[in-house]
Amino acid sequence: MKITSIDVRNIRIPLNDPKKFSTKYVTHRDYTLVNIKTDDGVEGWSYVWGIPIVKNFLDMVKDMIIGEPAYGTIRIWNKIFSSIDRWDRSGIAMRGLSAIDIALWDIIGKYANLPIYQMLGGFREECPSYYSGGYYPDSCSSNADLFRFIEKEMGSAYDKGFRAFKMKIGAASTDIDVERIGAARKAIGPDCRLMLDANCGYDPETIIAMARKFEKYDITWLEEPVPLDDLPNCAHVAERISMPVAIGENHFTRWAFREIMEHKAARIIQADPTVMGGFTEYLNVVGMAATYGLKLAPHCFHDVNIQVALARPEIMILEYMDIESDVINVQRIIENPVPAVNGMIRAPEGPGHGLILDEKAVKKYLYQG
Ligand SMILES: [Mg+2]
C-alpha cells in the first residue's frame, strides 16, 4: 500500500452565462486534479476548486509522500503541514493538502471495499441539502429581469423537491435585494428555509442595517457578512441581528475554526473538507463544533462532502449546486455526478468516494496556464 506516484493536472471549465455576486465576477472555474497510485495497483483521485497555483504547491511537496503508506493520512498530513506551516497555512497549501488527503481516503476505501462514510462513522444513508443559487447573471439586463430570474429559479428548485434555498445579496442596491428576497420567498412559500450569502462584502454597521430589512422574510442564516479575518466584527454583527451568522468556507485548519468559535463569530460552521485540509482535518473541526454545540453546513462540493455528512450527525445540511444553475461545474468531468433527489443526497455507489473521473472530459478542459 505504498504510494508510488502522484499526478497533478489543472483544468478550467467556462460558465455558460457569467455571473456577478457582491465581491466578484465569475467567468470560469478552475480545478486541480490529483491522482495517487500505490505499489499494488490501487489508485485514488480527488479534485479541489481553486486557482491553478495549487498545482505548483502540489508539485513542490509531492516527493514527500512517495514511499509513504497510503493509509497514513495523519502521518502524511503532519509531514506536509510541518514542512510548509511557516509559509502558508491557508488557501493554497490547504487546498493542496485537502486534495492529497481525499485521494488517500479514496485509496483506503478501495482497499477496504467500503465507502468513506462507512469508515468514518456511518451515521445515516442520506442527508438533506439546500439549493444554492440566486446569482446575478449577465443575461439579466434590468431589475425586472432579476426579480423574474430569481422567482423562476427558486420556483423550479422547489418543484424538484428542495425545501431549503440560498441566494446571493450585495451585487444590487439593498432595496433591489429586498425585492429579490421577497420574490424568492414568494416562489418557495412560507415554510421553507431561505438563506442569504453576502460573500464578505460589508462593514458591520451596513450589514446590520441591511439584515433588519431582510428579517421579515424569515432568514435561516446570513453568510459571510464581513471581511474574512474580521472575527470580532463578525461576532459584533452576530450579536445584533436576529438571524444566525454562518461562516467557514474560506477558513482553514482546526486553529482557524477555534478562533471562530472562541469569538462566537458564527452559529453555523461552513468548513469545506475539499479546501480546509481534507476529511482528516475536517473531523477535528466536527469534534470541536460538537463541543461548542454548533451545527455544520459544509460549503459546496456535495459529491465529495456527502461522505462526512453521512458519517456525522452534527452536519445539518449540505450545499447543493446544480449543474443547470451554471455556477459550480465540476460535474462536467465526473461520469457519475451525485444528484439531489427531493432535496436529499446519498453517496454514490462504490468504495472510496465513489466518483468516477471522465478522462475524455478532462482532456477537453486541461489548462496549462
Ligand atoms: Mg458562500
Boltz pocket constraint, residues with backbone or C-beta under 6 A from the ligand:
constraints:
  - pocket:
      binder: B
      contacts: [[A, 197], [A, 199], [A, 223], [A, 224], [A, 249]]
      max_distance: 6.0
